[in-house]
Amino acid sequence: MIILNVSFLGYNGSDILSKLGDDIAASTGSACHAGSISISPVLKAMNIPYEIARGAVGFSSGRYTTQEEIDTVLKRLKEIHTTK
């Protein structure tokens, strides 16, 4: 499994998630705080500034993740960026 955490400056991570769709394995914050608008405790502990941490999204992939699925995520992220 690969987990990638990316921060999108000027964006809210939960807004990005809602626009990506339910078929994308991604998250913001931590699982125990699902539904809240708080930054990840790990990012807080790392002293990541709020402006950066609020745009953080974690993406997960595994052995069976296909190139097509990765391309779909990239396409959707590009669409989110161009409609802002």
N, C-alpha and C positions, 0 to 999 in steps of 0.2 A: 504494500500500500504506500502511496505517496500522498503527502499532505503539503499543500502549498498555501501560504498565507500571503495575500497581496493587499496592499492599502491603496485605495483609489482616492487621491486627494480631491477635496471639493465635493465628495459624494458621501452619502450615508450608506453603510454596508447593508442595512436591512432594506433600504429602497432598492439596492442592486439585486438582492435576493428575490424580492417580490417580482421584479421584472425579468429575472432569468427563467423562472418557471420551476415547477415542482419536480421536474425530471432531471434537474441538475443537483449533484451531490456537493453542496456548499453550505457554509454556516457563518454566522457572526457571533461574537462573544463566546460564551461557553454553553455547553449543553444544559448545565444546571440552571442557567439563567434564560432559557429559551422564552421568547416573548417579551423580554424586557429590552429597554433601549440603553443598555449600559455596555461599556467596552469590556473586552476580555480581561479577566483578572491577570492572566499571563502578561498581556501587553501593559497593563498597569504596573505590574511588578518589574517590568523591563524599563519603566519610566518613559514609555512611548507617549509623546504629546497627544492630547485629546484630538486635535485636528487631524492627526494621522490615524490614530486608532479607530476613530468613528467610521472611517471608510474601509476598515479591514474586513476582508472576506477570506475564509478558508475553503479551499477546494480539495476534494479527495478523489483519488483514482485508485484503481486496483488492477489486478492481473488481467481482468477481462474488459477493461476500459479500451474502447477502440479509438482510432485516429478520427473517425467520423464524429464521435461524441466530443472529443476535444475541439475539433473544428466548429461544432455547434456552439460550444461555450464561447469560443473566441468571436464568432459571428454575432452572438447575442450581446456580448460585452461591447462590441463595436457599435451595434445599434443603440444601446443604452447611452453610450458616449455621444453619438451624433445627434440624439434627440434632446440632449440637455440644453 
